[in-house]
Amino acid sequence: MQVWSKRHLPPGVRLIAGLLLMLGGVLGFLPVVGFWMLPLGVAVAALDVVPILRWLGLRKWRRTKGRGDGRR
């Protein structure tokens, strides 16, 4: 599912689809939706969340590196 969504869905839509899958996983007691949707939603949303977290971490690292006072 991760490979298919990475090839066929744009980045913003992948995040929304992952969140909707996780929401459906919470309603796992219903007949069609199930608890299988929760880990699938996490996997699909992670395709967009991980690069954002890396980007934010890199920005923070660059900002602290440029200070020169030794604080982190």
Secondary structure, 3 states (H helix, E strand, C coil): CHHHHHHHCCHHHHHHHHHHHHHHHHCCCCCCCCCCHHHHHHHHHHHHHHHHHHHHHHHHHHHHHCCCCCCC
